[in-house]
């Protein structure tokens, strides 16, 4: 699945800035930086909330502001 999502990018980086865990709930502050071939990385700050059940992600909410560049 993920290979199809990122197929057209020359490079993709993920950086976890902060993470909080409470039972089966995980909140992660991330910077993901995709780049098209031959282009610079375009970092986007992101907040993801995961609900874990039986060791798998049961729910995933993702919040990003692509209008504000991330500086990590």
N, C-alpha and C positions, 0 to 999 in steps of 0.2 A: 504494500500500500504506500509506504513512505517513499519508496524509490520512484513511484509515479508522480508523487506530489513535487519532488525536487528535481525531476529529470532535466528540466531546461536550465537549471542554474549551474553556473560554473563552480560555485563555492557556496556553502552554507555553514555558518557557525552558530552554536548555541552556548550561552554562558548563563549559569545560575548565579544570581546575585545574592538572594536570600531565600530561605525555605523554612516553613513552619509546619509541624506535624502535630495533630491532635487526634489520637485514635486512628480512624479510617479516613480522616480528612487531611489533605496536603495542599498547602498554598505555596506557590513558588513565584518569585519575582525573577524574570528572565530577560535577557537580551538575545533576540535572534537576528542574525545578520545574513540575509541572502545576497547574492551577487550574480548577475547575468554574466556569461562568458566575456572576459575582457573588460568588465566594469568593476568599480570599487564596491566594497561591501556597503549595504544600506541597513544600518542597525535600527531595530524597532524594539522599544521597551514593551514588555508584556507581563501580565499577571495571569497565572493559571491556577484554577482550583480543581483538584481531583478528589473524587470519592472512590475509595478502594473497597472492594468486596471480594472475598475469597482470593486475595492476591492479585486481582485484576482491576483495571480502571473500569468502574461501573458508570461514572458520570464525569464529564470534563467540561468546564466552562473556561473560556479564554477571553481575556480583555486586552486590547492593544490600542495605542494611539499612534498611527503611522504618520500623523502630521507633525509630531514632536520627535526629532532625532534623539536617539539614546546616546548618552556619553557615559561609558562605564570605566 
